[in-house]
Amino acid sequence: MAEAHGLHCKPVILMKSKTIKESADNEAAFTAMVAGLTGEALDALRAASEGDETLSRAFAFIMDERAMSGADFARELQGDFAPEKVVNVNNPKDLENRQIELNALEDRDNEIRVIFAVDMQLVTPLLIDVFGAAPAVVERYKSAVFDHELFQTGICS
């Protein structure tokens, strides 16, 4: 929808887990879910979400206004959330190796779309850099935001 209004917007999803094993399991499940997406599954999800205004509007925009079939939508999601666009930062060495890329999530050419993490102490400085928030602001909202199993954000410019 942002693109229709001339805005560049890309989702970046942070998946927080309590343990490294849980994070690895979640990453495997996410990767399998994306790989197994079908047009039929998305059509069924659309039908099941008719009572949800937000989902109904999203499906209407994507599939009606953009004239995208369920199968085309599934392929687009598979491309947008392909394994090479998924990062696991549970190992401090991996985090260090990808620090520049993670500090540039807002860049148009940065393809990272999903980050799996356990230790939020490692990721919080990245979010401060990305969102330009003062440490006190991040600290104030950290428990409210990071205590959820899934933290989602759209980075728009």
FENNOR-V452418 format. One record per residue. N is the residue number from 1. SS is DSSP state (H for helix, E for strand, L for the rest). PHI is phi in whole degrees, 0 to 359 (none if undefined). Layout:
{{N	SS	PHI} {N	SS	PHI}}
This chain:
{{1	L	none} {2	L	299} {3	H	300} {4	H	296} {5	H	251} {6	L	76} {7	L	255} {8	L	273} {9	E	218} {10	E	225} {11	E	281} {12	E	230} {13	E	250} {14	E	256} {15	E	258} {16	E	261} {17	L	232} {18	L	274} {19	L	227} {20	H	295} {21	H	298} {22	H	299} {23	H	296} {24	H	297} {25	H	297} {26	H	296} {27	H	297} {28	H	297} {29	H	295} {30	H	296} {31	H	299} {32	H	294} {33	H	298} {34	H	296} {35	H	297} {36	L	268} {37	L	300} {38	L	229} {39	H	300} {40	H	297} {41	H	295} {42	H	290} {43	H	297} {44	H	293} {45	H	297} {46	H	299} {47	H	297} {48	H	288} {49	L	263} {50	L	302} {51	L	278} {52	L	258} {53	H	301} {54	H	295} {55	H	295} {56	H	300} {57	H	294} {58	H	296} {59	H	297} {60	H	298} {61	H	296} {62	H	291} {63	H	267} {64	H	262} {65	H	295} {66	L	269} {67	L	52} {68	L	253} {69	L	286} {70	H	302} {71	H	295} {72	H	294} {73	H	296} {74	H	299} {75	H	296} {76	H	296} {77	H	297} {78	H	296} {79	H	288} {80	H	294} {81	L	242} {82	L	296} {83	H	307} {84	H	288} {85	H	257} {86	E	248} {87	E	237} {88	E	246} {89	L	245} {90	L	281} {91	L	257} {92	H	306} {93	H	293} {94	H	297} {95	H	299} {96	H	297} {97	H	294} {98	L	251} {99	H	305} {100	H	297} {101	H	297} {102	H	289} {103	L	280} {104	L	237} {105	L	300} {106	L	283} {107	L	296} {108	L	301} {109	L	268} {110	L	279} {111	L	267} {112	L	296} {113	L	237} {114	E	221} {115	E	236} {116	E	258} {117	E	211} {118	L	247} {119	L	274} {120	H	290} {121	H	296} {122	H	282} {123	H	273} {124	H	307} {125	H	300} {126	H	294} {127	H	292} {128	H	297} {129	H	296} {130	H	294} {131	H	265} {132	L	66} {133	L	278} {134	L	290} {135	H	307} {136	H	295} {137	H	291} {138	H	298} {139	H	298} {140	H	298} {141	H	260} {142	H	303} {143	H	292} {144	H	293} {145	H	269} {146	H	284} {147	L	284} {148	L	283} {149	L	294} {150	E	226} {151	E	244} {152	E	245} {153	E	209} {154	E	252} {155	E	260} {156	E	245} {157	L	218}}
